[in-house]
Amino acid sequence: MTTTDKTETSEIDQLNLICKHAKAEDKLSGKNLTDLYDLFGQRFTKALEALKENRIKKYYFRPSNRVVWIVVGRERDYLLMPEAEFCMCDDFYFRVLDRRIHLCYHLIAQKIARNLGWFENLDERDELYDSLMKEWKTPAKNHT
């Protein structure tokens, strides 16, 4: 395991531990907020803003029961695959894949939201799945 791998693992482990404590308390304490800022800096500030603005969405498609996580961004909606720790944002492509960071702010926000239940549940029909996925996968420059 390289030093980078240890850092990445500990970043996620630390986030999961903080989320576990926050879930037990059903809130983000002052210590949690400080620890998260120390861990992620401005990425946490942006994640907290997304949480406060209720921009984390969990779509349930029926009757298939497919689940899709979205973070509503400034320029577009970002599709996340939390189990794979994947996001469709530029920060993910340019900083996470280059191994400069392990999580973009969208993934940080989603992990906190999932643990604390701070997300909006949206039920949609399966008939809308393909069109929504196409929209979410389209780069921002193509949106009007």
VOMI-884338 format. One line per 8 residues: number of its first residue (from 0); their letters; for each residue z, y, x of N, C-alpha, C, O. Coordinates in pm, 1 decimal. Example, Ala and Ser with C-alpha at 12.3 -4.5 7.8 and 13.67 -1.06 7.14 Angstrom:
2
0	as	780.0,-569.0,1319.0,780.0,-450.0,1230.0,780.0,-330.0,1320.0,846.5,-331.9,1423.6 | 708.0,-225.0,1285.0,714.0,-106.0,1367.0,787.0,3.0,1290.0,803.9,113.8,1340.9 .
//
This chain:
144
0	mtttdkte	0.0,-118.3,84.8,0.0,0.0,0.0,0.0,124.0,88.9,81.1,135.0,180.9 | -89.8,216.0,61.7,-97.4,338.3,141.4,5.8,439.0,93.4,66.8,420.4,-11.9 | 25.3,544.3,169.2,115.5,651.4,129.7,69.5,712.7,-1.7,151.3,742.8,-88.6 | -62.4,731.4,-16.3,-117.1,787.3,-139.5,-82.5,697.4,-257.7,-42.1,747.2,-362.7 | -97.5,565.9,-242.6,-65.2,473.5,-350.2,81.5,485.0,-390.4,113.7,484.7,-509.2 | 171.4,495.3,-290.8,313.6,509.0,-319.9,340.0,637.2,-397.6,417.6,637.0,-493.2 | 276.2,746.2,-357.5,293.0,873.4,-426.3,243.2,862.4,-569.7,311.1,906.8,-662.3 | 126.3,804.2,-589.0,69.9,791.2,-722.8,158.9,704.0,-810.5,185.9,738.2,-925.6 .
8	tseidqln	203.5,593.3,-756.9,289.3,504.3,-833.1,418.7,574.9,-869.2,464.7,567.0,-983.2 | 477.2,643.6,-772.6,603.5,708.9,-801.1,585.0,823.9,-900.4,675.3,850.4,-979.7 | 471.7,892.2,-898.2,446.2,999.5,-994.4,447.5,943.1,-1136.5,511.2,1000.1,-1225.0 | 378.9,833.5,-1158.5,375.2,771.3,-1290.9,511.0,711.0,-1325.1,559.1,725.3,-1437.5 | 572.6,643.9,-1228.4,705.5,585.9,-1252.2,806.3,695.0,-1288.7,887.6,678.0,-1379.6 | 799.9,806.6,-1216.7,891.6,917.0,-1245.7,866.1,973.4,-1385.1,960.7,1000.6,-1459.0 | 739.0,991.2,-1421.8,705.5,1040.4,-1555.8,758.1,944.2,-1661.5,817.1,987.0,-1760.7 | 736.8,814.3,-1640.6,784.4,715.1,-1737.5,936.3,717.0,-1749.6,990.0,703.7,-1859.5 .
16	lickhaka	1005.9,733.4,-1637.2,1151.6,739.4,-1639.5,1200.6,863.8,-1713.7,1293.0,855.7,-1794.6 | 1139.5,977.2,-1686.3,1176.7,1101.3,-1755.2,1150.8,1086.0,-1905.3,1233.5,1126.2,-1987.2 | 1036.1,1027.8,-1941.0,1004.2,1006.1,-2083.0,1105.5,912.1,-2148.7,1143.5,932.2,-2264.0 | 1149.0,809.9,-2075.1,1248.3,715.1,-2128.0,1378.5,789.0,-2160.2,1436.8,769.0,-2266.8 | 1424.0,874.7,-2067.4,1546.1,953.1,-2090.8,1526.9,1050.2,-2206.3,1615.3,1064.8,-2290.8 | 1411.6,1116.8,-2210.6,1384.4,1212.7,-2317.7,1379.1,1142.4,-2453.7,1427.3,1195.7,-2553.6 | 1320.9,1023.6,-2456.5,1313.6,947.2,-2581.8,1453.2,909.6,-2629.5,1482.5,918.4,-2748.7 | 1539.7,867.8,-2537.2,1677.6,831.6,-2572.8,1752.2,951.6,-2631.7,1834.1,936.4,-2722.3 .
24	edklsgkn	1723.0,1070.9,-2579.3,1787.6,1194.2,-2627.4,1709.4,1258.5,-2742.1,1758.4,1351.4,-2806.3 | 1587.4,1208.9,-2767.9,1495.9,1261.8,-2870.2,1461.4,1408.7,-2844.9,1439.4,1485.7,-2938.4 | 1457.1,1445.9,-2716.6,1419.5,1582.0,-2679.0,1393.7,1586.9,-2529.1,1433.4,1497.7,-2454.1 | 1326.9,1692.4,-2488.0,1312.1,1721.2,-2345.7,1425.4,1816.4,-2309.0,1426.8,1931.4,-2353.1 | 1519.3,1769.6,-2229.6,1631.4,1853.3,-2187.9,1584.8,1952.0,-2081.4,1472.6,1943.6,-2031.4 | 1672.9,2045.3,-2048.0,1642.3,2139.1,-1940.6,1616.4,2066.4,-1809.1,1527.1,2104.0,-1733.2 | 1695.5,1961.7,-1782.5,1675.1,1882.8,-1660.6,1540.3,1813.2,-1664.8,1469.3,1810.7,-1564.2 | 1502.7,1755.5,-1781.3,1370.8,1692.1,-1794.5,1260.3,1791.5,-1764.0,1166.5,1760.7,-1690.6 .
32	ltdlydlf	1271.8,1911.5,-1821.0,1168.8,2014.5,-1800.9,1158.5,2051.2,-1653.4,1048.3,2062.9,-1599.7 | 1272.7,2069.3,-1587.9,1273.7,2102.9,-1445.4,1213.1,1990.2,-1362.9,1131.1,2014.1,-1274.3 | 1254.4,1866.8,-1392.9,1201.3,1751.5,-1318.4,1050.6,1738.6,-1336.2,978.6,1710.6,-1240.3 | 1003.0,1759.0,-1458.3,858.6,1748.3,-1484.6,781.8,1859.1,-1413.6,673.5,1835.5,-1360.2 | 837.9,1980.6,-1413.0,770.7,2089.5,-1342.5,770.2,2062.4,-1191.5,669.3,2085.1,-1124.8 | 881.8,2014.5,-1138.2,887.7,1982.1,-995.7,785.9,1874.2,-959.4,728.3,1877.1,-850.6 | 763.9,1780.3,-1049.0,673.1,1668.8,-1025.6,526.5,1710.2,-1037.5,443.3,1670.4,-956.0 | 495.2,1791.3,-1140.6,354.4,1820.3,-1171.9,313.9,1966.9,-1158.8,194.3,1996.1,-1160.9 .
40	gqrftkal	405.9,2058.3,-1145.7,371.5,2199.9,-1133.1,294.0,2252.3,-1252.8,333.5,2230.7,-1367.4 | 183.4,2321.4,-1226.2,103.1,2382.9,-1332.0,43.7,2280.9,-1429.5,17.5,2313.4,-1545.3 | 22.8,2158.7,-1382.9,-26.2,2056.0,-1475.8,76.2,2032.5,-1586.2,38.7,2011.7,-1701.6 | 205.0,2035.5,-1552.4,307.3,2019.8,-1656.2,310.6,2142.0,-1747.2,326.4,2128.0,-1868.5 | 296.0,2261.2,-1690.7,294.7,2382.7,-1772.8,184.8,2373.0,-1878.7,207.7,2405.6,-1995.1 | 65.5,2328.1,-1838.2,-46.0,2312.6,-1932.3,-17.5,2201.1,-2032.5,-49.9,2214.4,-2150.5 | 42.4,2092.2,-1987.1,76.9,1981.0,-2077.0,177.6,2027.6,-2181.6,163.4,1996.2,-2299.8 | 278.2,2101.5,-2139.2,380.0,2150.9,-2231.3,318.4,2245.1,-2334.5,355.2,2242.0,-2451.9 .
48	ealkenri	225.7,2327.7,-2290.7,155.8,2417.4,-2383.0,78.9,2336.1,-2488.5,82.4,2369.4,-2607.0 | 10.5,2231.1,-2445.9,-62.6,2145.1,-2540.3,33.3,2079.0,-2638.7,2.6,2067.3,-2757.3 | 148.9,2036.1,-2589.8,250.1,1975.9,-2677.7,301.1,2077.1,-2780.0,308.6,2047.2,-2899.2 | 336.1,2196.6,-2733.0,388.5,2300.9,-2822.6,286.1,2341.0,-2928.3,322.6,2375.7,-3040.6 | 157.9,2336.1,-2892.3,51.1,2376.6,-2984.5,-1.8,2259.8,-3067.6,-101.0,2274.1,-3139.1 | 64.6,2143.7,-3058.1,27.5,2025.1,-3136.5,-119.1,1986.1,-3116.9,-190.4,1958.8,-3213.4 | -163.1,1983.8,-2990.5,-303.1,1953.3,-2961.2,-327.0,1807.6,-2921.5,-437.1,1772.1,-2879.3 | -224.7,1723.3,-2934.8,-242.0,1581.6,-2903.4,-261.0,1507.6,-3035.6,-177.1,1515.6,-3125.2 .
56	kkyyfrps	-371.3,1436.5,-3046.1,-409.8,1369.4,-3171.0,-429.1,1220.3,-3146.5,-485.7,1178.7,-3045.4 | -381.3,1142.4,-3240.2,-401.5,998.1,-3236.2,-478.3,960.1,-3362.1,-426.2,967.0,-3473.5 | -602.4,920.4,-3341.9,-689.1,882.5,-3453.2,-678.2,732.9,-3478.4,-688.1,651.9,-3386.2 | -657.5,697.4,-3605.7,-661.3,558.2,-3649.9,-784.7,542.0,-3735.9,-800.4,610.5,-3837.0 | -870.9,452.6,-3696.4,-991.2,426.6,-3775.0,-967.9,303.9,-3861.7,-920.4,200.4,-3814.8 | -1002.5,317.8,-3989.3,-980.0,211.6,-4086.9,-1111.5,163.5,-4144.9,-1201.2,244.7,-4167.4 | -1125.7,37.5,-4169.4,-1025.3,-68.5,-4164.1,-1017.0,-140.0,-4028.8,-942.2,-237.1,-4017.2 | -1090.0,-96.4,-3926.8,-1093.1,-169.0,-3798.7,-962.7,-159.5,-3719.6,-935.8,-243.4,-3633.6 .
64	nrvvwivv	-881.1,-56.6,-3748.8,-756.7,-29.9,-3675.2,-779.7,12.1,-3530.4,-690.1,-1.2,-3447.1 | -900.5,63.1,-3499.7,-923.5,118.8,-3365.6,-841.0,246.3,-3352.1,-822.5,320.7,-3448.4 | -792.4,269.6,-3231.7,-710.5,387.5,-3203.7,-777.1,467.3,-3092.7,-820.8,411.1,-2992.2 | -784.5,598.5,-3111.4,-842.0,688.0,-3011.0,-747.0,806.0,-2993.6,-705.4,868.2,-3091.4 | -713.2,836.3,-2869.1,-629.8,952.9,-2836.3,-719.9,1068.0,-2793.2,-815.1,1048.9,-2717.4 | -689.0,1186.4,-2841.9,-763.4,1309.1,-2810.5,-663.5,1419.5,-2776.5,-558.7,1431.1,-2839.9 | -696.9,1500.0,-2676.4,-624.1,1624.8,-2653.6,-724.4,1736.2,-2677.4,-830.4,1741.6,-2614.9 | -688.9,1824.1,-2768.2,-774.7,1937.9,-2799.7,-759.2,2038.8,-2686.3,-650.8,2092.4,-2663.1 .
72	grerdyll	-869.2,2063.5,-2616.5,-867.9,2155.4,-2503.3,-922.0,2291.8,-2542.2,-952.8,2316.6,-2658.8 | -933.1,2378.4,-2445.7,-984.2,2514.1,-2469.5,-1134.7,2513.5,-2498.2,-1182.7,2587.2,-2584.3 | -1207.6,2430.2,-2425.5,-1352.7,2428.2,-2439.4,-1403.2,2314.0,-2525.5,-1512.9,2321.5,-2580.9 | -1323.0,2206.7,-2537.5,-1366.7,2089.0,-2611.3,-1248.4,1995.5,-2632.1,-1138.3,2020.5,-2583.1 | -1272.8,1888.2,-2705.0,-1172.5,1783.4,-2722.1,-1193.2,1680.5,-2612.1,-1306.4,1644.7,-2579.4 | -1081.4,1632.9,-2554.7,-1088.9,1537.8,-2444.1,-1044.2,1399.3,-2489.5,-934.3,1381.0,-2541.9 | -1131.5,1304.3,-2468.2,-1106.2,1164.9,-2499.9,-1023.5,1103.9,-2387.6,-1056.8,1117.5,-2269.8 | -914.4,1036.0,-2426.0,-828.0,970.3,-2328.2,-822.3,820.8,-2356.5,-833.3,776.6,-2470.9 .
80	mpeaefcm	-805.0,745.6,-2251.2,-778.3,602.3,-2262.6,-648.8,579.2,-2185.5,-652.0,544.2,-2067.5 | -535.4,598.5,-2251.5,-406.3,596.7,-2181.8,-375.4,467.0,-2109.0,-315.4,470.2,-2001.6 | -414.6,353.6,-2164.2,-385.2,226.9,-2098.2,-457.1,216.8,-1963.1,-407.7,152.4,-1870.5 | -572.2,280.0,-1952.8,-648.9,281.2,-1827.9,-618.9,405.9,-1744.4,-672.4,422.0,-1634.7 | -532.5,494.5,-1797.3,-503.8,623.3,-1734.2,-632.7,697.7,-1702.6,-656.4,740.3,-1589.5 | -716.0,712.2,-1807.0,-847.5,775.4,-1794.6,-858.0,891.2,-1892.3,-811.3,883.1,-2005.9 | -920.4,999.5,-1846.0,-949.4,1116.0,-1929.4,-1090.1,1163.5,-1896.8,-1138.2,1146.2,-1784.9 | -1155.5,1223.5,-1995.6,-1292.7,1269.6,-1975.7,-1301.7,1413.9,-1924.5,-1410.1,1472.3,-1924.8 .
88	cddfyfrv	-1190.1,1471.6,-1880.9,-1193.0,1610.3,-1834.2,-1244.4,1622.4,-1690.7,-1247.6,1524.7,-1615.9 | -1284.1,1743.6,-1654.3,-1332.2,1770.1,-1518.1,-1222.8,1746.8,-1414.1,-1250.6,1697.0,-1305.0 | -1098.4,1782.7,-1447.3,-988.6,1763.3,-1353.2,-976.2,1616.4,-1315.5,-950.1,1583.4,-1199.8 | -994.9,1528.4,-1413.3,-989.9,1385.5,-1384.9,-1102.2,1347.3,-1289.0,-1079.1,1277.8,-1190.1 | -1223.5,1392.8,-1318.4,-1338.3,1355.3,-1235.9,-1331.1,1411.9,-1094.6,-1368.8,1344.3,-998.9 | -1283.4,1534.6,-1080.9,-1287.6,1598.7,-950.3,-1158.9,1587.3,-869.4,-1163.2,1598.0,-746.8 | -1044.9,1566.0,-933.9,-918.9,1558.6,-858.7,-853.7,1421.1,-864.8,-799.4,1373.1,-765.3 | -859.0,1357.4,-982.7,-797.3,1224.6,-993.0,-882.8,1121.1,-920.7,-830.5,1041.9,-842.2 .
96	ldrrihlc	-1012.4,1120.7,-945.7,-1098.4,1023.3,-879.9,-1105.7,1045.1,-729.0,-1129.5,950.9,-653.4 | -1085.2,1169.4,-685.1,-1078.8,1198.4,-541.5,-940.7,1169.1,-483.0,-917.3,1189.1,-363.8 | -850.1,1121.8,-567.4,-715.0,1081.8,-529.2,-628.7,1198.7,-480.4,-534.7,1178.7,-403.5 | -660.7,1319.9,-524.9,-575.9,1434.0,-490.4,-455.0,1441.0,-584.7,-347.3,1486.3,-546.0 | -474.8,1395.5,-708.5,-367.0,1383.0,-807.1,-389.1,1250.6,-879.6,-495.5,1189.9,-867.6 | -288.6,1206.1,-954.9,-306.1,1080.7,-1026.9,-325.1,1100.2,-1176.5,-387.3,1016.8,-1242.4 | -272.0,1209.7,-1231.1,-283.0,1234.5,-1374.1,-324.9,1378.6,-1399.8,-270.2,1471.2,-1339.9 | -421.3,1397.3,-1488.3,-456.1,1532.6,-1533.3,-351.7,1575.0,-1637.2,-271.7,1492.9,-1682.0 .
104	yhliaqki	-352.6,1701.2,-1674.9,-250.8,1748.0,-1768.6,-267.4,1685.1,-1906.3,-169.6,1671.2,-1979.7 | -390.0,1646.7,-1942.6,-411.2,1582.2,-2073.1,-336.1,1449.0,-2080.4,-273.0,1417.9,-2181.4 | -343.6,1370.3,-1971.5,-273.2,1241.5,-1967.8,-121.8,1260.9,-1963.7,-47.8,1184.3,-2025.3 | -75.8,1362.3,-1891.9,67.6,1392.4,-1889.1,114.9,1426.4,-2030.6,216.3,1374.6,-2077.2 | 40.9,1513.4,-2097.8,77.3,1553.1,-2235.2,76.5,1432.8,-2329.0,166.7,1418.0,-2411.4 | -23.9,1347.3,-2317.2,-33.4,1230.7,-2405.7,83.6,1135.9,-2382.8,139.6,1083.5,-2479.1 | 121.6,1112.7,-2257.6,232.6,1021.9,-2228.2,364.3,1075.5,-2284.9,443.6,999.7,-2340.7 | 387.0,1204.1,-2270.6,508.1,1264.5,-2326.9,502.3,1258.3,-2479.4,600.1,1221.0,-2544.2 .
112	arnlgwfe	388.0,1294.9,-2535.9,372.0,1295.2,-2681.8,394.4,1156.3,-2740.8,463.4,1141.2,-2841.7 | 336.4,1056.0,-2677.9,352.0,918.2,-2727.0,498.8,876.2,-2724.8,548.2,815.9,-2820.0 | 567.2,908.2,-2616.5,707.3,868.5,-2603.7,800.2,940.7,-2700.6,898.5,882.7,-2746.8 | 770.4,1064.8,-2731.4,857.9,1143.6,-2817.9,805.0,1156.7,-2960.7,870.3,1217.2,-3045.7 | 687.5,1100.3,-2987.4,630.2,1109.9,-3121.9,577.7,1248.9,-3154.3,568.3,1287.2,-3271.0 | 543.5,1324.2,-3050.1,496.5,1461.9,-3068.5,344.6,1467.9,-3072.5,283.0,1535.1,-2989.8 | 284.7,1399.3,-3166.1,140.0,1401.7,-3180.3,107.2,1394.1,-3328.5,190.3,1355.8,-3410.8 | -14.4,1431.0,-3359.8,-61.0,1425.5,-3497.7,-136.3,1294.8,-3520.2,-227.5,1260.5,-3444.9 .
120	nlderdel	-97.0,1222.9,-3624.2,-168.6,1101.8,-3664.6,-280.2,1140.6,-3759.9,-257.5,1212.5,-3857.2 | -399.6,1093.4,-3732.4,-513.4,1122.2,-3819.6,-579.8,991.2,-3858.8,-615.9,911.2,-3772.5 | -595.9,969.2,-3988.1,-664.7,850.6,-4038.2,-808.8,887.9,-4069.6,-835.0,986.4,-4138.6 | -901.3,808.6,-4018.6,-1043.7,829.8,-4043.6,-1108.3,697.7,-4082.5,-1058.4,590.1,-4049.6 | -1217.4,707.7,-4151.5,-1295.1,589.1,-4188.4,-1377.1,542.5,-4068.8,-1421.1,623.3,-3987.0 | -1396.9,413.1,-4059.7,-1478.2,356.9,-3951.2,-1617.8,417.7,-3946.7,-1678.2,425.4,-3839.7 | -1669.5,460.5,-4060.1,-1804.1,518.1,-4064.9,-1816.1,643.1,-3977.3,-1925.9,678.3,-3934.1 | -1705.0,709.3,-3951.3,-1707.0,831.4,-3869.3,-1686.9,804.2,-3720.6,-1704.0,894.3,-3638.5 .
128	ydslmkew	-1650.9,681.2,-3685.2,-1617.9,647.5,-3546.8,-1731.0,682.7,-3450.0,-1708.2,752.9,-3351.5 | -1851.5,635.0,-3476.9,-1963.0,657.9,-3383.8,-1994.6,805.5,-3365.8,-2017.7,850.2,-3253.5 | -1995.9,881.7,-3474.5,-2029.4,1024.3,-3461.6,-1918.4,1100.6,-3388.3,-1947.5,1189.4,-3308.2 | -1793.0,1067.3,-3414.4,-1683.8,1133.5,-3342.8,-1683.6,1095.8,-3195.2,-1664.3,1181.7,-3109.1 | -1704.9,969.6,-3165.9,-1709.8,927.9,-3025.0,-1824.7,997.9,-2952.0,-1809.2,1038.5,-2836.8 | -1938.0,1012.0,-3017.4,-2051.6,1081.6,-2955.3,-2012.5,1226.8,-2924.6,-2042.2,1278.1,-2816.7 | -1946.5,1291.5,-3019.1,-1902.9,1429.8,-2998.6,-1802.6,1438.1,-2883.2,-1813.9,1525.9,-2797.7 | -1705.5,1348.2,-2880.6,-1602.0,1351.2,-2777.0,-1656.8,1318.6,-2639.3,-1600.7,1362.1,-2538.8 .
136	ktpaknht	-1764.3,1243.6,-2632.9,-1823.0,1205.8,-2504.3,-1925.8,1306.5,-2453.3,-1970.8,1296.3,-2339.1 | -1963.2,1402.8,-2535.9,-2062.3,1501.4,-2496.5,-2000.0,1606.7,-2407.1,-1897.6,1664.2,-2444.0 | -2057.9,1634.7,-2290.3,-2004.4,1738.0,-2202.0,-1995.6,1873.4,-2271.6,-2075.8,1903.6,-2360.0 | -1898.7,1954.3,-2231.8,-1873.0,2083.3,-2293.6,-1994.0,2174.7,-2295.3,-2014.0,2247.1,-2392.8 | -2075.8,2173.8,-2190.3,-2189.5,2265.4,-2184.1,-2291.6,2238.0,-2294.1,-2372.8,2325.1,-2325.2 | -2289.1,2118.3,-2353.6,-2381.4,2085.3,-2461.6,-2327.4,2120.9,-2599.2,-2399.4,2112.5,-2698.7 | -2198.0,2161.6,-2605.1,-2140.1,2200.4,-2734.7,-2184.2,2342.7,-2768.0,-2200.8,2426.6,-2679.4 | -2202.5,2367.7,-2895.4,-2239.9,2503.0,-2937.3,-2127.0,2571.4,-3009.4,-2141.3,2686.2,-3051.6 .
//
